[in-house]
Amino acid sequence: MGQPLIDNYDHIGFPVYAVDEYGNKIGDPIGWSKDCSAETRVEYWYRTKGGEFKPLPAGKAPKDLAKTKTLDGRNVPYVVRVERGTINRFIYGLAMLAPLGEDPEQPDDSNWNGRLVFNFGGGVGIGHYQGGTSASASLRHDVLSLGYAVANSTGLVTGTHYDLQVGGETALMVKERFIEGHGVPYYTVSVGGSGGGIQQYVYGQNHPGLLDAAIPQASYPDMTTQTIHIGDCELLEYYMDVTDGANPKWQNWENRTWLEGLNASNDVYNPYTGSLGSSECINGWRGLTPLCMNPLWHQPYPGENLMEPPGSMDEVHWTHFDDVSQIYGLGDDGYAKVTWDNVGVQYGLQALLDGNITPEEFLHLNANIGGWKQTNEMVQEGCPWVPPLCAVPGQWDPWSSRNMNLSPDGGITPAPRTEGDIEAMNAAYESGLVFDGKIDIPIIDGRVYLEDFLDMHNTHQSFAERQRMIEGQGHADNQVIWFTDVPPAFDLTAEAFRVIDEWMENIKANPDKSVAENKPTDAVDRCFDTSGDEIARGDEVWDGILNDNPAGACTEEFQIYSTSRIVADGPLKGGIYKCQLQSVEDAIDAGTYGSWVPTEAEEQRLEEIFPTGVCDYSLPDAGRPAD
């Protein structure tokens, strides 16, 4: 995009220079840009017969120019117009087929099929960054080739930031820009994986009319409630590696699922030990704790050292909560309020009930697990997060244990738990950061089964979303769930676009019917094997996950794991920021501990560990606003 536009001469932001005839910067800065805006530009690309995108040369059609068949059956030259500029400080892109020789000042949309695809991106970012992109980010062949238009923005990539209030606003602005230039789409369908899937659920809930249909892939319900159980990961890993490291049970990596709920394996390579044996908490999630919770640690951004005035970046608090402080609010210490809470959580409760750990081990675990320090108490990370420290003995700390609340005497004095801020929890609900299940548009939730690789995109999330929809709007009839095994020979995305188009055509033809009543034949729950053959389809294929029916055909084929909070008796839907508490005595009387009936001394120990009581997950989230 070139250098940003000058918007001040006060040495605030990014320096802007004059350039010579070759585009090289010369001399001292001639101004500064704090908003990082850029001139809007239009570029033309073409698809070669060999399957590549190349810049379209001016003047004549390239000999290797391919043709493409649009959704309405027309064969047209495969030429793409890409518009790029800045909206809401982020870099957006709009792409669609264009005729050869088009005048950029007078766009000709005759090769557009009328449908718009919103392309959402994933990753985990803490913000304070515009994001990087190029024209190629808009060149999505699978849909451009059919005549769809494509819209994207670096503000719609969660690897740039996870402020989904700002993200939703950006999506609205980008769609507005598209409509101003090309008119209202016949329909708008979204696609994207991981954080791109999160955005579809959250924006679809928060901004009715933005999306008409969604294809979330490898998704989660939202980011903010995902941190609840992921915040447990390193606490549990530190316990099994260090505090209770002599216990032979934890040398069998698969046993870690007993406490973490997530998958673990003796056969997957662990990059932190250099040998086989790992867990999803490690291979999937390690590093998210310092990234999201430690205000002193971050991954440097390109050009960060050029920002002026000098030292301006030193004032940033590098946490998810501080990046979204306009929602969570600020405490008296100047840091954002934090939602994470584990008061009363009985870690490993299901493992106790299953007989995998003893009552003594259950008490030891909960006395030692602790919690996280408050933001203003945190210190800089050790090795491997600060690489220079890896040369210093005693600095190895992949668990971020220096920022944990641990017992001072090996559990004799129970380690203190962490209490989250109720006002921040309320605000997360009220602002729509929490996916609460209200989204009545066609949804095809697709997922490649990656549990065997300890990948972070675990499978229970699709059903957590479904359960939230059932509770939030009374049904999930507008959502279908598709799984395919790995390595997939089946193009789930192409099939989803085909079925969504048929679904939307039905809705357009039958506006008096509900979304569910307009489902086409293939808009049902389905699962596929590695060859692409369909294993099963229908309303019963996922039975046994959200109901007590015998396992359906897809449930039997794909094992579903859980989380540390589900192991602690929480619901599969997750999203309980702060559990309501009951006394230890009431928990015992309710049969919470199964066949274990604590002795008087054991009951006293439970009360020492849980002085304010233990979680009662039959009650609603204490962090949810009363209204």
N, C-alpha and C positions, 0 to 999 in steps of 0.2 A: 504493500500500500504506500510505500515511500514514507517520508518523514511526516509527523503529525502537523496539523495546522496551528499556527501561533495564536494563542489566546491571552497571553500576558507578557509583560516585559519586567516582571518582578522576581525573576529567578525562581519561579514556582513550577515544579513538574519536570518535564523532559526537555532538554535543550534542542533547539532547531537551528540548523546551519544553512548558510548559502552553499550552493553546489556549483561546480564547474561544468563545462560542456559535456563531460563524461559521467556526470552524476556524483562525483566525489565531493565530500564535504570539505569546505575551505574556511579558514579564519576562525574567529570566535563566534559563539552563538549570536544569532540575530533576533532571538526571541525564545519564548518557552511555551510549552503546552501542558496544562494541567488536566485537560479533558481528553487528550489523545484523539481528537477528531481527525478525519481524513476526507479528502475529496472523493466524491462518488465517482466510480469508474465503471465502464461497460467493456467487457472483453468477449471475444468470440472464439469458441473451441470447436473442434470437429472430432468425430470418431473415425479412426482408420479401419480399413478392411481387416487389418491384423489385430484389432481389438484394443487400440490405445487411444487416449485423448491427446490431441496436440493443438497448439494455438493455430487458429485459422489465418492463413496468409491473406493479405489484402489483394484484391484485384481479380482473382480467378479461383475456380474450384480445384482443390488438390486432386491429383490422379487417384490417390488411395482413399478418397472420401467414401465412407460407407453409407448405406441407406438403412432406415429402420422402419418397422411396421408399428404404427400407433395402435392404441386400444380400439379405435374405430375402424381399423383395417386399412388405413392409408399408408403407402410407402413414400417416405419423404427423406430428403438428404439429412444425415445425422449431424446437424449443426446446432450448437448450444450457445445461447446468449447468457452470460454471467454478469450480473450487476453486483458490485461490492461497494460498501460504504460503512459508515458508523452510525449506530442508533443506540442510545442509552449507554454511551461510552464503549460498547462492544462492536466488533466487526461482523456485519451481517453479509449474507450472500443470497441472491435470488437467481435461479437458473431455470431455463425452459428451452424447448426446441424453437429455432428461428429459421426463417427462409434464408437462402443464400442471398447476399447482397443487400440485406436489410439496412436501413438508415437507423443508426442508434438513437437519433432524436425522435424517430417515429416507429416504435416497436410494433412488429406485426406478430400477433399472437395466434395466427391461423393454424399453426401446427400444435398448439396446446390442446390437450383433451379436456380442459376445464377443471381438472382435479389438482389439488395442492397437497404436497407431502411436506410435513414439518419433520426435519431430521434432527433429533435430539442426541447429544453425546454424553458419554459417561466419564468415569474417573472420579477422583476425590481431590478437590482444591479448596483452599481456605480464602481465596479472593485476593483483593488488593492487586489485581492483575487483569489486564485487558484480554489476554489470551492471544494465541497465534493461529493464523489460518492462511490459506491461499485459495485461489480459484478452484483448485482440484477438490477442495472440501465440498463443493457444491455439485461436483460431477458424479452423481449417483446413477450409474448406468442402468441398474435394474428397473428404475422407474422413469428416468428421462427417456429411455428407449421406447417406452410406451406412450410418451407424450405428456406425462405428469410434469408439473412444475415442482421445484424443490426450494424450500426456504430453510436457512440455518443461521446461526449466530454463535460467536464465541461465548456469548452470555447464556447460551442454551447448552453448554457443555459443563457438566459438574466437575470436570477436571480443572476448570477455570475458577469456579466458586460454587458454594452450596447455599447461597442465599436465595431460596426459592420464591421469596417475595419479589426480589429484583428480577429473578429469572422469569416469573410469570408476567411481570410488567413488560419485560423485553420481548417476550413472545407476542403479546398484544400489539406492541409497537411495530414489530416486524410484519405481522399479518396486516396491520393497517397500511404500512408502506406498500405491501404487495397489492392490496385492494385498490389503493390510489393509482397504481400504475397499470393494473390489469383487470380490475373488476372483482366481484365477489365469486369465489370458486364454487363450482357445483357442489363439492364437499371438500373438507380438509381432513386428512388422515395423518396421524403421527406414527413415527417409527423410531426405535433406538433401544439400546441395551444398557443394562446395569443402571447407572445414574440417569441414562436416557429413558429407561423404563420408569424410574421414580418420577421424573418430571411429567410424564404422561398421566400418571395417576393423580399427582398433586395438582397440576394445572387443569386437568379435566374436571377435577372437583371444584377448584377455586374460581375458574373462569368459564362458566357455561357459555357455549357458542364459539369458543376459541377452537376447539377440536370437535369434529363430528364423529370420529372413530379413532381407535388407537390400536397399535400393534407393539405393546411393550415386550421386551425380550430380556431374559435373565434379570428380571426386575426385583425390586423390594417395594413395600408399601410406601415408605418415605425414608429420608436419611435420619431425621432426628430421633425417632423411636428405635431405629436400627442400632444407635449407639448405646442403648440400654444394655443389651446382652453382650455386645462387642466390647463394652467397657469392662466386662467381667473377664475377658480372655486372658490378659496378662496377669491379673490377680490369681487366676486359677493355674496358669502355667508356672508362675513363680512358686506357688504353693507346691505343685507336683515336682518341680525341678530342684527347689532349694529347701523350703521349709520342711516338706515331707519327702525330700529326695531319696531318703534311705528306704522308703517303702517300696518293696519289689513290685507292687501292683502297677506303679507308674512307669516301670521299665518296659512293660507291655503297652505300647503306644495306643493300641485299640481301646484300652481301658479308660483313656482320657475322655472318651465319649460319655462315660458314666456321669461325669461332672459337667462337662462343657455342652453336651447335647449334640454339638456339631461332630462331623465325622473325624475319625483319626485312623491312622494306618501304620503298620509296621513295614510297609513296602514302598512308601513314598519318600523320596530324598528330602532331607532337611537341610536347607542352606546354612543354618546356624550351628549345626553340629558336624556337618560334612559327612553324614552317614544316613542310613535308612531309618525311618521312624519319624513321624511328624503328625501334626493335627491341622485342622482347618484354621484354628486360631493362629497358628504359626504361618503356614504356607499361604493362607488367604488374607489374614487380617493384621499380621505383625507390622508395626509402624503406624497404624491408625491412631493409637493412643497418644504418642507425642505429637502427631500431626494435628489432631483435633482438639487436644486438651492442654498442651503445654504452651504458654504464651511466649516462651523464650526460644522455641525451636521452629524452624521452617526450612523449606527447600528453596534456595535462592532462585529468583526469577531473572530471565535475561534482561540486561540493562538496568537492573535494580541499583547498581552502584552509580549510575548516571543521574539519578533523581536528585533534584535540588529543592530546597536548600540542603547542604550536606548534613547528614545525620537525621533527615526527616523519616527515613525508614526505621530508625532505631526506636521510635515511639510506638511502633505497631505492636499490638498484642496478637500473637499468631495462634488464635484458637478459632474453632468454628463458632463458638458462642460470641466472641468479640466481633467476628465478622458480621454477625446478624444481631448486633446489640440493639438495633432499633426495634427489634421484636422482644428479645429476652430481657432487655433493660440492663441498667448499670447498677452495681452495688456501691456502697459507701467507699469501697476501696478503689473505685475507678475501673474495675474489671466487670465484664459482662456476667450476669447471673447465669448459673449453670443448672441444667435440669437433672443431671445424673445423680441417682440415689440408689443405695442398696440397704437401707435400714430395714431390718426385719426379714431380709431374704435368707431363706434356709437352703444354702447351697448343698447340692447332692442329695436332696430329700428323696427323689425317685430312686437313686442308687441305694439308699438305705432301705427303702421299701422293697426293692428287688433283691436285697441281700448281697449286693456287690460290695458294699462297705459296711463295717460294723458300727454300732452306736458309738463306740469309743472314737472311731475314725470320723464319724459325722460331727461329733462335738469338737474334735481337734481341728477339723477343717474350718468350721464356722467360727472358732475362737481365733484362728490365725489369718483368715482370708483378708480382713481389713477392708480398705477402700482407697480412694484417691484424695490427695491433699487438695485444699482449696487453691484456686488459680493463683492467688497472690503469694502462696507459700511454695510454689513449685520452683525447682532449680533446673539448670540446664541439663540436658540429657548426656549420657555417657556413650561409650562405644557400643554398637556400630553407628549410632545416629550422628555423632560428631566424630568423623574419621580420624582427625589428629589424635584423639584420645586413645585410639586403639594401640598406640605405641607406649601407652602409660600403663604399668601394671595396676590391676585392681579396678580398671575402668569398664570392664565388660558388663553391660547392663541392657540386654535386649528387651527386658521386661519393663523398663522404666521404673524399677523398684525404688529408686531414690525419691520418687514422687508418690509412693504409696504410704498409707497409714498402716504400720505394722505393729505387732505386739512387741513391747520392749523386753519381754522375758520368755519368749518361746510359747506364748499362748496362755501362760498362767494368768496374766492380765489380758483379757480379750482385746484384740486389735479394734480400734474404733471404726465404725462404718461412716459412710459419707451421706450427708443429707442434702438433697437438692432443693432448689428454690421453687416454692409453690407458685409464685407470681410468674416466673419464667415458664413453668409448665402450662399454666393457664394461657399465657400469651401464645405459646406454640399451637395450642388448639385453636384459639380465637383467630389467629392469623392464617390458619390453613397450612402450617408447616407439617401438621399431622394429617396423614391420609385417614379420614374418618369413614370412608366407604360410600360417599354420596356421589355417584358418577354414572348416570344412566345413558351411556353411549355404547355402541358396539365395541367390544374389546376382545382381541385374540391374544392371549397371554402365552407366549412361546418360550420354550426353554430347551437348551441342549443339556443333557444329564451329565454333570461334571463332578458329582460327589466323589468318584473314585480318585480324582486328582487333588482332592482337598481344596478345590477352587472356592473362592469366596461367594460365588453365586449359587447358594444352596437352594434346594428345591422346595423346602416348605414355604418359601416366601409367597409363591403363587396362591397357596391355600390360606395363608395369613391375609392376603388381599381379599380373597373370596369371603372369608369369615367376617372381615370388617364391612364388606358390602352387604352381607346378609343382615348384620346388626345395624348398619347405618341407614340403609334404604329399604330393608325388609326383604331383599332378594339379591341374587347375583345372576339372574337369568340373562343379563346382557354380557356376561363374561364367559368365554370358553378357554380352557387350558389345554395346550398341546405340549407334549414332550417328545423329543427324539433322542435316540441313543447316540453315543459317540463311537467312532467318527461318523457324522451324519452324511448319508448319501442323498438325503431328502432336503430340498430347498424350502425350508419352512417359511421363509420370508416371502418368497414368490407366491406360495400357496395362500398365505395370509392376505396379501394384496388382492389376489383373485377373489377370495371369499368375501373380504370386506367390500369390494366393489359390487358384488352381487347383493350383499346385505344392504348397502346404501341405496342401490337401485330399488330394492323392495320398499325401503323406508320412503323414498321419494314417490313411489307409486301408491303407497298405502299409508299416508300420513296419519290416518285415524287409528292405526294399529300401534301397539307398543313396540319398542326396540326388540324385545324378545319374540313377539308375535311375527316380526318380519324376518326372523332368522332363515337363511337358506339351509338346504339340506346338510352342507358340510360345516356349518357353524355349530358344531357340537364338540364336547370334550373328546380328544383323540390322543393316541400315542403311537410312535413309530419305532421300528428297529433300525439298526445301522444301515441296512440295505435300502431303507426308505419304505419298506412295506408297512402298512398299517397293522398294528397289533390289535387295537380295539377302538371302538367309538361308542358314544352314547352317554346317557345321564348317569349310569352306574359305574363307569370305568374307574372313577377315583373314590369309590366307596371305601369306608374304613379309615378315612383321614379326618373328615369333619363329621362323621356319624359313626354309629356303632354297628353298621352293617358289615357283613363279611367283605373282605378285601376285594375290590374290583380288579379287572384284568390289568389295568395300567398300574394300579397300586401294587399289585404283586410283582410287576416287572421292574418298578423303580422304587427303591427303598427311600423313604422320607426320614430325614433326621430332624433334630429339634434344636433347642438353645439351652443355655445355662438357666434361664429364667423359667423355661418350660420344665426342666428337670427340677426346679425349685417349686413346682406346682402351679406355675403361671399358665395362662391360656396360649393356645397355638397362635392366635392372632397377634400376640406380643403387644407392645404399645402401652404397657403399664409403667408409667414413669415412677409412681410412688404407690406402693401397696398400702391398703388400709390394714391396721394392726389388730391382732387379738392377743389376749394374754396367753402365756405358755400353758397355764392351767386349762384354759378353754380349748386350746389346740389339742392337748392330751385327751380331754373329755370328748372331743369331736373325732377321735381316732386318726388324727393326722399322721401318726407315726406307725400305723399298721400294727403288726404283731409286737413291736417293741413298746413295752409299757415302762417308761422311765422310773427308776427308783427315786426315792426322796432326794438323794445326793445328785442324781442325774437331772432331776427337775430343777434343783437349785442351780446347777451348772448352766442349764439352758437359760435360766433367768439372768445369770451373770452375763452370758453372751448376748442375750436379747433383752436388755433392761426395760425397753418400752414395748415389747411384744414381738410377735412373729407375723408374717404376712398371712392375710386371709384373702386369697385370690377369688373367692366367691363374690366379693364386693367390688364395686367399680374403682377405677383409678382415682386415688386421692388427689392427683394432680389435674384432674379434669374439671373445668368450671362447672359449678352447680347447675347453671342454666343451659 
